[in-house]
Amino acid sequence: MNYEESLDWLYSFERFGIKLGLERIEYIAKKLDNPHKNYKIIHIAGTNGKGSVCKFLEAILSESGYKTGCYTSPHIQRFSERITINNKEISDENIVSLVEKIKPIADEMIKNNDTPTFFEIVTAMAFQYFSDEKVDFAVVEVGLGGNYDATNIVEPVVSVITNISLEHTDVLGKTIQDIALQKAGIIKDGVSVVTATEGEALKVIKNVAKEKNASINIVNEKVWKRISFDLNGQEFHIKGALADYNVKTSMLGKHQGENIALAIVAIEKLQMNRVYIPETSIIEGVAKTTNTGRLEIVQHNPLVLLDGAHNPAGMNVLKEALKDFEYDKIILVLGILSDKDINSMLSTIVPVADTIVVTRSHNNRACEPTKLKEMIETVYKKNIVVKDHISDAIKYAESIVKKDDLICVTGSLFTVGDAREYLMKNT
């Protein structure tokens, strides 16, 4: 198989959708001789911020001299973004060899009417790749929920639960408590937990941690404080258990203070377990971290901002982050997946926009732009333009933007990915 054939084979499994449960991934992992047991793992769950926390951890551990794998999802532009070592994406050749290794296992499962999902196969690929490359650590992001997510066969050295809000209610449950219980499924016996959850979600996390005899560290605004901000980055003061840190990051948004604090507290847990990580590596790791498509400025004059806000909580974070920017008007390029809580997302972001260009990503779950327009019009009197393709949406936004305006592309990571690909080729 070549690279394109390998990706086609992988994507052919997307039609089987989400099937929660650990039986299939356990079977694949056993056939591969359980590669995930060959290195130390930090496991990350939560609603928002998981990807950023993963990238901060990968960078800090890499700066400390450890060979560090990182597994996140989804990708923005390239499949290889999902699997990195020391921030270097997996090669096309490695993807092909891993597919060839796992394909016979998947074929056998299909014959037995137990077809694995796309995410299960890719998770197994990541675990095998990290083992082949003899990483010291792997930072692993949960795909959906926690308890029955394919990544939850790991035995981590630290578990991190970022924050919890209503999401995927058709799968994870209708209440915050239900969702928190699913995400708390990553908590293992005696393994320290670091979390930024609050309210009812935190109560659930605390109860599960107590049952599992797992110590818990809570990250809230007493732990971190923003010192300065401009469009080139920001500085935070983090109050850790072992030290206080002043850290600079090029990543924007006040919420990154929480993500950085989660990463640093998790790192301190490793330090307490005799893992050598110097303070300079923490400072340098945070400074070097980037996360594509999250409050990313891709163009100045006029300012073009990409943010993959894909749920109500993420949209609220974006709304708050926009307060850091100076602009005359906002032109919003908006594409949302149809299975999201669209009304809540719209009620958060539409009021701050002056012109809205509704569009859709290439993803087959994308909501029709005309439907988005109708949903907005039932509540708001806004200037709304429909463009079926993201490239056309951006062209239109660029045709009407004034020097002091802001173009903001958001609604899903897929929308941002399509927009970024177009902008990188045409600017």
C-alpha atoms as one frame of an Amber mdcrd trajectory, in Angstrom:
protein
   0.000   0.000   0.000   1.132   3.561  -0.612   0.343   6.588   1.566  -2.877
   7.580  -0.233  -4.155   3.993  -0.179  -3.354   3.757   3.528  -5.339   6.917
   4.314  -8.231   5.765   2.119  -8.312   2.489   4.030  -8.284   4.313   7.367
 -11.018   6.773   6.395 -13.193   3.928   5.119 -13.827   3.084   8.774 -15.353
   6.500   9.525 -18.684   5.256   8.200 -18.945   2.946  11.221 -19.144   6.010
  13.469 -18.637   5.951  17.229 -18.789   2.659  19.099 -17.816   3.119  22.719
 -16.281   0.187  24.553 -12.833  -1.244  25.205 -13.213  -4.776  23.845 -12.089
  -4.029  20.295  -9.077  -1.853  21.219  -8.043  -4.414  23.854  -8.146  -7.122
  21.187  -6.048  -5.094  18.740  -3.565  -4.095  21.450  -3.201  -7.716  22.592
  -2.494  -8.802  19.005   0.223  -6.126  18.922   1.624  -7.359  22.251   0.238
  -4.378  24.203   2.600  -1.644  22.957   1.075   0.965  25.287   2.697  -0.768
  28.248   6.211   0.091  27.058   6.332   3.739  28.174   4.913   6.125  30.762
   1.628   7.800  29.864  -0.119  11.013  30.872  -3.816  10.715  30.068  -5.913
  13.832  29.316  -9.733  14.078  29.343 -12.152  17.006  29.570 -14.413  19.167
  27.440 -12.085  21.927  26.215  -8.367  22.625  26.427  -7.224  18.998  26.109
  -5.175  19.584  22.974  -3.387  22.625  24.382  -2.570  20.837  27.652  -1.204
  17.904  25.642   1.049  20.204  23.626   2.345  22.025  26.718   3.189  18.677
  28.336   4.867  17.322  25.203   7.020  20.446  24.919   8.044  20.512  28.594
   9.012  16.836  28.626  10.859  17.187  25.302  12.785  20.177  26.663  13.743
  18.009  29.641  15.448  15.533  27.312  12.727  12.887  27.221  11.580  11.367
  23.963   7.898  12.259  24.158   5.001  11.089  22.023   1.737  12.978  21.747
  -1.579  11.642  20.455  -4.406  14.127  19.821  -7.525  14.407  17.677  -8.908
  15.538  15.363  -6.308  17.005  13.050  -6.553  20.461  11.487  -4.982  19.939
   8.056  -2.942  16.711   7.989  -3.649  13.279   9.452  -0.046  13.178  10.690
  -0.772  16.019  13.151  -2.490  13.442  15.367   0.690  11.517  16.173   3.902
  13.368  17.008   7.182  12.754  18.819   8.954  15.799  20.244   6.528  17.875
  18.168   7.575  16.171  14.894   4.706  14.641  12.948   4.731  10.962  12.047
   6.107  10.332   8.538   4.082   9.040   5.587   6.298   5.943   5.557   5.549
   5.171   9.196   1.828   5.608   8.599   1.981   3.088   5.748   3.957   0.525
   7.749   1.592   0.830  10.725  -1.481   0.416   8.524   0.083  -2.670   6.963
   0.732  -4.060  10.435  -2.790  -3.440  11.758  -4.800  -4.168   8.585  -4.675
  -7.998   8.974  -5.983  -7.645  12.534  -8.812  -5.379  11.360  -9.621  -7.728
   8.460  -9.930 -10.618  10.904 -12.241  -8.555  13.137 -14.427  -7.619  10.163
 -14.797 -11.317   9.269 -15.926 -11.938  12.845 -18.523  -9.121  12.608 -16.643
  -7.022  15.129 -15.462  -4.161  12.913 -13.200  -1.670  14.687 -13.780   2.070
  14.409 -11.528   4.639  12.753 -10.531   6.030  16.146  -9.716   2.587  17.551
  -7.405   1.788  14.647  -5.652   5.168  14.809  -5.255   4.832  18.593  -3.610
   1.438  18.102  -1.328   2.968  15.467  -0.237   5.691  17.892   0.440   3.204
  20.676   2.476   0.986  18.332   4.413   3.906  16.855   5.413   5.193  20.282
   6.581   1.699  21.208   8.524   1.258  17.956  10.234   4.600  18.509  10.987
   3.781  22.173   9.533   6.948  23.644   9.992   7.667  27.341   6.580   9.325
  27.731   3.384   9.540  25.730   0.772  12.248  26.248  -2.581  10.764  25.222
  -5.778  12.741  24.637  -9.154  11.083  25.125 -11.271  11.048  21.982 -14.756
  11.062  23.527 -15.752  10.899  27.179 -13.276   8.748  29.050 -14.653   5.581
  30.598 -15.314   3.727  27.329 -12.960   5.704  25.098 -10.429   3.638  23.151
  -7.527   5.369  24.907  -8.719   4.153  28.308  -6.789   0.882  28.212  -3.726
   2.803  29.394  -2.318   2.825  32.923  -1.153   6.430  33.285   1.334   7.931
  35.700  -0.848  11.074  35.922  -4.441  11.717  34.843  -5.634  15.188  33.826
  -9.277  16.276  33.491  -9.427  19.809  32.111 -12.962  21.182  32.500 -16.414
  19.720  31.978 -19.494  21.158  30.306 -22.451  19.680  28.431 -21.302  17.937
  25.235 -22.153  14.786  23.283 -25.249  14.419  25.485 -26.611  11.719  23.161
 -23.633   9.526  24.076 -22.292  10.693  27.441 -25.499  11.593  29.289 -27.854
  14.513  29.707 -26.413  16.110  32.849 -23.077  17.532  33.954 -22.908  14.760
  36.573 -23.415  12.053  33.914 -20.706  13.526  31.703 -18.324  14.019  34.638
 -18.775  10.371  35.612 -17.807   9.305  32.091 -14.704  11.504  32.083 -13.800
  10.353  35.590 -13.446   6.895  34.055  -9.807   7.723  33.271  -9.020   7.926
  37.010  -7.049   4.817  37.989  -6.288   3.274  41.379  -3.663   5.304  43.204
  -2.862   7.537  40.207  -2.796  11.293  40.879  -5.476  13.431  39.229  -5.095
  17.066  38.177  -8.303  18.881  37.255  -9.794  22.278  36.492 -13.377  21.077
  36.921 -15.720  22.948  39.233 -19.198  22.754  40.751 -21.152  19.531  40.327
 -18.525  18.089  37.981 -15.812  18.560  40.590 -17.935  16.773  43.197 -18.135
  13.748  40.900 -14.389  13.825  40.196 -13.628  14.059  43.922 -15.901  11.108
  44.731 -14.369   8.880  42.066 -10.841   9.904  43.083 -11.651   9.020  46.689
 -12.995   5.603  45.631  -9.819   4.976  43.639  -7.537   6.247  46.409  -6.190
   8.806  43.929  -4.857  12.139  45.166  -6.458  15.165  43.521  -5.037  18.583
  42.678  -7.489  21.320  41.723  -6.482  24.091  39.341  -8.549  27.274  39.648
  -7.937  31.015  39.389  -6.083  30.969  42.714  -3.374  28.969  40.926  -2.831
  31.206  37.890  -2.938  34.881  36.978  -2.392  36.738  33.709   0.319  39.381
  33.983   0.393  40.840  30.471  -1.077  40.471  26.975  -0.572  41.678  23.425
  -1.069  40.132  19.990   2.388  38.539  20.151   1.572  36.563  23.291   0.957
  36.767  26.999   2.591  36.123  30.360   1.182  34.222  33.322   2.135  33.666
  36.935   1.546  30.063  37.997   1.551  29.106  41.665   2.721  25.513  41.836
   3.165  23.165  44.771   6.950  23.070  44.363   7.629  26.548  42.952   6.097
  29.651  41.420   6.599  30.248  37.700   6.428  33.243  35.401   5.822  31.847
  31.923   5.418  33.425  28.506   3.398  31.919  25.673   2.654  32.929  22.103
  -0.753  31.283  22.443  -3.597  33.745  22.920  -6.629  33.796  25.207  -6.773
  34.226  28.957  -7.945  30.608  29.291  -4.437  29.436  28.374  -3.473  30.315
  31.944  -5.637  27.429  33.116  -4.201  25.072  30.491  -0.609  26.006  31.388
  -1.352  25.580  35.092  -2.826  22.110  34.469   0.295  21.091  32.558   2.676
  22.462  35.196   0.823  20.837  38.108   0.886  17.520  36.207   4.633  17.992
  35.633   5.119  18.640  39.345   3.428  15.309  40.032   6.107  13.647  37.905
   8.824  15.591  39.726   7.450  14.331  43.049   7.853  10.819  41.625  11.553
  11.456  40.958  11.297  12.359  37.287  13.982  14.959  36.583  12.394  18.034
  34.984  14.276  21.305  35.552  12.375  24.571  35.959  14.077  25.951  32.844
  12.453  23.168  30.795   9.046  24.199  32.099   9.630  27.836  31.135  11.112
  26.975  27.722   8.539  24.288  26.986   5.628  26.657  27.578   7.318  29.363
  25.489   7.818  27.010  22.527   4.323  25.487  22.529   1.950  26.197  19.674
  -1.428  24.666  18.868  -2.690  25.254  15.348  -6.191  26.655  14.903  -6.716
  27.767  18.484  -6.987  31.573  18.607  -4.403  31.627  15.847  -3.691  34.852
  13.996  -2.891  33.860  10.407  -2.955  37.295   8.843  -2.492  40.951   9.839
  -3.947  44.021   8.100  -6.698  43.003   8.183  -6.565  40.679  11.151  -7.707
  37.100  10.436  -8.254  34.901  13.478  -8.894  31.142  13.440 -10.441  29.407
  16.422 -11.799  25.869  16.481 -14.541  26.564  19.041 -16.793  23.548  18.502
 -19.171  23.534  21.469 -20.975  26.105  23.642 -18.171  26.276  26.223 -15.558
  26.759  23.513 -17.648  29.473  21.893 -17.915  31.263  25.227 -14.117  31.123
  25.604 -13.796  32.657  22.128 -16.277  35.414  22.988 -14.261  36.292  26.103
 -10.976  36.147  24.201 -12.253  38.594  21.580 -12.316  41.246  24.318  -8.502
  41.243  24.123  -8.588  42.444  20.514  -9.121  45.928  19.166 -11.328  46.109
  16.075 -14.081  48.131  14.461 -16.355  45.344  13.207 -16.271  41.548  13.279
 -16.920  39.542  10.151 -17.725  36.036  11.350 -17.097  33.079   9.032 -19.095
  30.309  10.662 -19.405  26.571   9.975 -20.763  24.176  12.619 -21.279  20.406
  12.710 -24.938  19.388  12.673 -24.666  17.163  15.773 -23.574  20.042  18.024
 -25.722  22.257  20.281 -25.980  24.827  17.509 -28.531  27.098  19.187 -26.345
  27.566  22.266 -23.282  28.227  20.129 -25.145  30.785  18.028 -26.607  32.574
  21.047 -23.066  33.103  22.363 -21.206  34.290  19.274 -23.803  35.851  16.939
 -24.471  38.945  19.125 -20.815  40.092  18.848 -20.715  39.789  15.045 -21.551
  42.530  12.560 -21.620  40.383   9.423 -21.969  36.602   9.418 -20.869  34.432
   6.508 -22.341  30.972   7.066 -20.599  28.092   5.333 -19.704  24.418   5.732
 -16.547  22.355   6.031 -15.793  19.241   3.976 -16.939  17.074   6.905 -20.086
  15.096   6.121 -21.510  16.055   9.533 -21.398  19.765   8.656 -24.647  21.681
   9.054 -26.102  23.144   5.855 -25.338  26.888   5.649 -28.954  27.694   4.716
 -30.119  25.984   7.904 -27.620  27.998   9.962 -28.932  31.166   8.314 -32.520
  30.248   9.178 -31.610  29.479  12.800 -29.880  32.845  13.172 -32.678  34.792
  11.479 -35.337  33.432  13.836 -33.647  35.273  16.730 -31.338  37.980  15.367
 -31.450  40.751  12.805 -28.004  40.401  11.300 -26.420  40.740   7.900 -26.072
  37.068   6.895 -24.451  35.758   3.720 -24.513  32.103   2.610 -21.466  30.535
   0.942 -21.390  26.785   0.332 -17.595  26.549   0.334 -15.211  27.918   2.939
 -12.896  29.308   0.268 -15.789  31.382  -1.099 -16.762  32.453   2.420 -13.262
  33.764   3.092 -13.080  35.475  -0.319 -16.331  37.255   0.470 -15.149  38.279
   3.950 -11.938  39.636   2.440 -13.910  41.586  -0.172 -15.882  43.544   2.441
 -13.361  43.830   5.282 -12.044  47.265   6.241  -8.569  48.011   7.618  -9.649
  47.990  11.295 -12.051  45.052  11.051 -11.490  41.501  12.295 -12.300  38.335
  10.344 -12.950  35.449  12.734 -13.307  31.906  11.363 -14.858  29.468  13.818
 -17.514  26.818  14.572 -15.472  23.625  14.324 -11.930  22.395  13.942 -12.894
  21.141  10.475 -14.029  24.636   9.461 -10.758  26.049  10.755  -8.749  23.341
   8.995 -10.347  24.056   5.629  -9.913  27.801   6.143  -6.294  27.459   7.152
  -5.463  25.317   4.150  -7.011  27.894   1.819  -5.333  30.859   3.529  -1.890
  29.240   3.599  -2.095  28.664  -0.156  -3.513  32.060  -1.059  -1.785  34.622
   1.166
